[in-house]
Structures are given as C-alpha cells and as structure tokens.
Amino acid sequence: MFKAQRLKANRGRALQFTFEGTTVTAYDGETVATALLAAGVTAFNVTRGGEPRMPFCNMGTCFDCAVCVNGHSLVRACLTDVSSGMQVNRQEGK
C-alpha cells in the first residue's frame, strides 16, 4: 500500500494582507486562494441566494473563487499572487 507523505518545501518570506478586515499571514509566492484556504476561510464569496462559494477548479476557468482585491471586482483568487498590504473582500452576489 502506498503511504502519502508531504514533501518539504521552502516557503517565501512571510507577509500579511487583510480578508474582510481580518489580518491573514501568507508567504511570498502563494496565491490568494492558497492563503485563504490555509487560513481556514470557509467562503470566498456568496451567491445571490446566500450560499457560500469556494474555489472549484483552482486553475482560473470557473470564477468560483472570485474576490474583490484592492477595490477591483471579480479577481480570481486562484490566479492572483498575494502581496503585502493587499485588501481582499468577498465578491457577494456575483
């Protein structure tokens, strides 16, 4: 039987950004989606009906991970690298 194991990886420098006003620590080279998932965020955005939405494809085709970054709407979190001080908010009702 195959036993899975995590490979060691060097992480970039630590940095911080905000999600919905809460400080999130991430590492240089990570995407917004990676950082939010690692931080335990349970909904990146909300549908018009109020249902939570999370990343689906993680390769930029579905827009389920769309967030608002520094005032720009419909930014795909799975394709956007984190940067220090960025402000990320949920993209509600889209």
N, C-alpha and C positions, 0 to 999 in steps of 0.2 A: 504494500500500500504506500502511496506517495504521501509524504508529510510536507505540507507547505511551510515555508519559512520566509520571514521578511528579510530582504536584502538591506545591508547597511548603505546609507546614502548620506552624503554631505549636504547639509542644508545651507541655504544662503543666510545672509545677516538677518536678524530679527527686525521687524518693523511693525508699525501699528497703523490701523485705519479704523474708521467707525462704520458700524452697521446699525441703522435705526438709532443712532446716538450712543450706542454701546461700543467701547473700545475692543477691538479684536487684534490679537497678535498673529502675525503671519511671517513668512520668510521669503526673502527676495527670490524670485523665480517661480513662485506659486501663482496660480490663478485665483481670482476672487472666489470662484466656486470651491476650489480646494480648501481655501482658508475658512470659508463659511461652514463647509461640511466638517472640517476638523474642529471648529469652534462649537459644534453641536446645534447649529441653526436648523430648525425644523421646517421652515417655509421661506423660500426666497421671495416669493410673491404670492398673491391671492387672486383667484379667478373672480369674475363678476359675481358669481354665486357665493363667494366667500370661502371656497375650498383652497387649501394650501397647495402651492406648486413647488416642485423641487426639480433639480436637473434630471433630464431623461436620457439624452444621447451623449452628453459630455464631449461633443465634437462640433458644436456650432450649427446644427441644422434645425433643431426643433424650437428654439426660443423659450423653452420652459424655464430656463434659468435667468431670464431677463430681469435685470435690476436697473435702478437709476444710479448712475455714478457721477458725482460732482454736477448734478443738475441735468445730465444727459439721459434721456429715456431710452428704454429698450436696448440696453447694453448687455451683451451675452456674457455672463459671469464665467462661463467655461472657457472663453477665449481671451479674457482680459486679465493681464498681469496686475497683481496688487502693487500699490505704491504707497509710500509713507504719507499719511495725512489724507488719503482719499476718503470721501464721504459716500457711503453706499446706503441706499434705501430700497425698500420693496417697491416693485413696479405693480401697483394694485390695479385690478380690473382691466388688464390688457390681455 
